[in-house]
Amino acid sequence: MAGWRAVRRWLFGAVLLTLAALHLALLVLVLVPLPRRPLLAAASVLVTCWSTPALAGPALLGLLLAVPPLVVAGRRRRRPGWTVVVALTTSLAALLGGLAPYAAAWRTAQVHGEGLSLREQFSGVNYAKGPDHSRTLIYGRIDKRRMKMDVWLPRERPRARRPAVVWVHGGGWESGHRSQTPRWNQWLNDRGFAVFDIDYRLAPRATQLQQIGDVKCAIGWVRGNAARYDVDPGRIILAGTSAGANLALSAAYTARDPQPRASCRARDTSVRAVVSLYGPTDMAGLIRTGADPADPAVRRFMGGSLKSASDRFRLGSPAQLARADVPPTLLLHGSHDRLVPVAQARELSARLSAAGAVHEYVEIPWADHAFDYNWGNWGTQIARPVLARFLDVHARR
């Protein structure tokens, strides 16, 4: 019996210590910026984007599991074992750490005039595995390839011409597809916007400047076909996520410049305003922190090295294109973005401020890359009203 009791004590302690280790690992995973390695980045995105209560839930469970042994030990008038103390302490730490992001998000939501809904935390995923072919049409032919977009229109026909959004998907410049984030399109439709969700040529077959040219081609097509969709060509907003945001910013900031050229005939590629959700703004800085600048794939995508193709890097880096006359800009970025450092958004915001450009920057606390893939998490709940006000100001006039 004595031997069995020793084994049980050992097993009990091992379980509690394992639980404590898991709490600490979870705390580190979410709260501490990790090296930009694919597996670690994917794990952090999984935790913070798809499981919003990931910290508080397990922490609370661990706390509940750690308290009973402590109570039992107290009733027996014995000091609690060190395993119980460790488990309880780490459970409390994990619980407090889990509540910190919620508190910061709540404060940010209040600053922007909106609260957070706990019920909405579980309102579904904002990601589609493929395009919505029922909405698809061709906006151009480039290198014998048919360039496609999905057209999302509000149900009600407008009394006057309505504003529109040209949406550019993310995917690291080498993957992704039109209508990838359908709930944004539905949300914009509900607000009276027509949405043109576009494809563009992907790497490695296309360079970044060619992709910017594809975006300009799509804008030109929407302008040329505005009457067909009851769209006001003077109220077109350009928006994108991640790599798509980078292309959107670059296209908007170079609309009146000779380079990069539109990939098709387009008389006017200007837009009323531009929106970036966690988009890179400095290609040289991003490559230095995430890839080898000498990598042949990087050189092929950028059209050369930083030294030999410095102008190409500049044209694809919105932070280097900031000036007073760029379109009004909205930047939305998570403070714990593991793929595109938040410093990129801060740098562009600072340069826009220095240039006297109209812009707004909202940093979403504790949010990771692609936070809007979870339609109900706090990042998306903060982003939606901010975007709504921005559109009301710059697209309703």
Secondary structure as GFF3:
##gff-version 3
##sequence-region A 1 397
A	DSSP	alpha_helix	2	31	.	.	.	ID=ss1
A	DSSP	alpha_helix	38	45	.	.	.	ID=ss2
A	DSSP	pi_helix	46	50	.	.	.	ID=ss3
A	DSSP	alpha_helix	56	75	.	.	.	ID=ss4
A	DSSP	alpha_helix	82	111	.	.	.	ID=ss5
A	DSSP	three_ten_helix	119	122	.	.	.	ID=ss6
A	DSSP	three_ten_helix	133	135	.	.	.	ID=ss7
A	DSSP	beta_strand	136	142	.	.	.	ID=ss8
A	DSSP	beta_strand	145	152	.	.	.	ID=ss9
A	DSSP	beta_strand	162	168	.	.	.	ID=ss10
A	DSSP	alpha_helix	182	190	.	.	.	ID=ss11
A	DSSP	beta_strand	194	198	.	.	.	ID=ss12
A	DSSP	alpha_helix	208	224	.	.	.	ID=ss13
A	DSSP	three_ten_helix	227	229	.	.	.	ID=ss14
A	DSSP	beta_strand	231	241	.	.	.	ID=ss15
A	DSSP	alpha_helix	243	253	.	.	.	ID=ss16
A	DSSP	beta_strand	273	277	.	.	.	ID=ss17
A	DSSP	alpha_helix	283	290	.	.	.	ID=ss18
A	DSSP	alpha_helix	296	302	.	.	.	ID=ss19
A	DSSP	alpha_helix	310	315	.	.	.	ID=ss20
A	DSSP	alpha_helix	318	321	.	.	.	ID=ss21
A	DSSP	beta_strand	329	334	.	.	.	ID=ss22
A	DSSP	alpha_helix	342	355	.	.	.	ID=ss23
A	DSSP	beta_strand	359	364	.	.	.	ID=ss24
A	DSSP	three_ten_helix	371	373	.	.	.	ID=ss25
A	DSSP	alpha_helix	378	394	.	.	.	ID=ss26
###
